[in-house]
Amino acid sequence: MTSSRSWLPEAALLWLPLLVLVGGIAVVWTGVSMAADVNRSAGLFPGRVVTTGARGHQTADVEYTGPDGVRRTETFEHHQGRVIVPGRRVQVRVWPDERRAELDGGDKHTVPIVYGSLLTLLGAGATVLLFMWHHGRRMEKSRARFEKWYLWCWWWLSRWQ
């Protein structure tokens, strides 16, 4: 005989905090990898757009002087949401060891690190609370302490204003 209750919602509730924790760690790892890639570069160098491609301005020939002092012209593809026109000044990030260069897209690694950290903290806290609840720990004392602390902070802030 089968039960009318499904096992899926209860299992999903038990595994969801752990999945959020693992997802947060993966997002932080991605952001740290992006930051490490940016820090391996030789830095930003000013460049000037010489010509743009015919494919909706998605390619640009940029002339810049590299870290070794040699003037180069390279073709870059960009999907930065802005139209690059000939004559515009741009920043080029260079990795001389890898013989690689790209148009600088700005600071892209901070957002994944911050959101991944928040997801990690949320997942870790929820996992600990769910583990404690699952093993019979009730939160009456902790809730009473939190309410007492909250009321004390509220009183202190109201007096401080």
C-alpha positions in Angstrom: 0.0 0.0 0.0 1.4 3.4 -0.9 1.1 6.5 1.2 -0.6 9.7 0.1 2.4 11.6 1.3 5.3 11.9 -1.1 8.9 11.5 0.0 10.1 14.2 -2.5 9.3 17.4 -0.5 10.8 16.1 2.7 13.9 14.9 1.0 14.2 18.1 -0.9 13.9 20.0 2.4 16.7 18.0 3.9 19.1 18.3 0.9 18.4 21.9 -0.1 20.6 23.6 2.4 23.5 21.3 1.5 23.0 22.0 -2.2 23.0 25.8 -1.4 26.2 25.3 0.5 27.9 23.4 -2.3 26.6 25.8 -4.9 27.9 28.8 -2.9 31.4 27.2 -2.6 31.4 26.6 -6.4 30.5 30.2 -7.1 33.2 31.5 -4.7 35.7 29.2 -6.4 34.7 30.6 -9.8 35.2 34.2 -8.6 38.6 33.4 -7.0 39.7 31.7 -10.3 38.7 34.8 -12.3 40.6 37.0 -9.8 43.7 34.8 -10.1 43.5 35.0 -13.9 43.3 38.8 -13.8 46.2 39.0 -11.3 48.4 36.8 -13.5 48.2 39.5 -16.3 50.9 42.1 -16.9 48.3 44.8 -16.4 46.3 47.3 -18.4 47.6 49.1 -21.4 45.9 51.9 -23.3 44.9 51.2 -26.8 43.2 52.9 -29.7 40.6 51.2 -32.0 41.8 51.3 -35.5 38.9 49.6 -37.3 35.8 47.7 -36.4 34.3 44.6 -38.0 31.2 44.4 -40.1 29.4 41.9 -37.8 27.5 44.5 -35.8 30.7 46.0 -34.4 31.5 42.8 -32.5 35.1 42.8 -33.6 37.7 45.6 -33.2 41.3 46.0 -34.4 43.1 47.7 -31.5 46.6 49.2 -31.6 48.5 49.2 -28.3 52.0 49.1 -26.9 52.6 45.9 -25.0 54.7 45.4 -21.8 57.8 44.8 -23.9 57.4 48.2 -25.6 56.5 46.7 -29.0 53.5 48.3 -30.7 50.9 45.7 -31.8 47.6 45.6 -33.6 45.3 42.7 -32.7 41.7 41.8 -33.5 39.5 41.4 -30.5 35.9 40.1 -30.2 33.8 41.8 -27.6 30.4 41.3 -26.1 30.4 44.1 -23.6 27.1 45.7 -24.6 28.7 48.9 -25.9 29.5 49.9 -29.5 33.2 50.3 -30.1 33.9 52.8 -32.9 37.2 53.6 -34.6 39.2 56.2 -32.7 37.9 55.3 -29.3 40.4 54.7 -26.5 40.1 51.3 -24.8 42.0 49.3 -22.1 43.8 46.1 -23.1 44.8 43.5 -20.5 47.8 41.4 -21.5 49.2 38.0 -20.5 52.7 37.9 -22.1 53.5 34.4 -20.9 50.4 33.0 -22.6 50.7 35.3 -25.6 47.2 36.4 -24.9 45.4 39.8 -24.7 41.8 40.9 -24.4 39.8 44.0 -24.0 39.3 44.8 -20.3 35.8 44.2 -19.2 36.2 45.7 -15.8 36.0 44.1 -12.4 34.1 40.9 -13.1 35.2 38.7 -10.2 33.9 40.6 -7.2 30.2 39.8 -7.8 30.7 36.0 -7.8 32.8 36.1 -4.7 30.3 38.2 -2.8 27.2 36.2 -3.9 29.0 32.9 -3.4 30.0 33.9 0.1 26.5 34.9 1.0 25.2 31.5 -0.4 27.9 29.7 1.5 27.0 31.4 4.8 23.2 30.8 4.2 23.7 27.2 3.2 26.1 26.5 6.2 23.7 28.1 8.7 20.7 26.3 7.3 22.6 23.0 7.3 23.6 23.4 10.9 20.1 24.4 12.0 18.5 21.5 10.1 21.0 19.0 11.5 20.3 20.3 15.0 16.5 20.1 14.5 16.8 16.7 12.9 18.6 15.3 16.0 16.0 16.7 18.4 17.5 20.0 19.5 14.7 22.5 20.0 15.3 26.2 19.7 13.3 27.6 22.6 16.3 28.7 24.6 18.1 30.1 21.6 14.9 31.9 20.4 14.4 33.4 23.9 18.0 34.6 23.9 17.6 36.1 20.5 14.4 37.9 21.5 16.1 39.3 24.6 19.1 40.5 22.6 16.7 42.0 20.0 14.7 43.9 22.6 17.9 45.2 24.3 19.2 46.4 20.9 15.8 48.0 20.1 15.8 49.8 23.5 19.4 51.0 23.1 18.8 52.3 19.6 15.6 54.1 20.6 17.5 55.8 23.5 20.5 56.7 21.2 18.3 58.6 18.7 
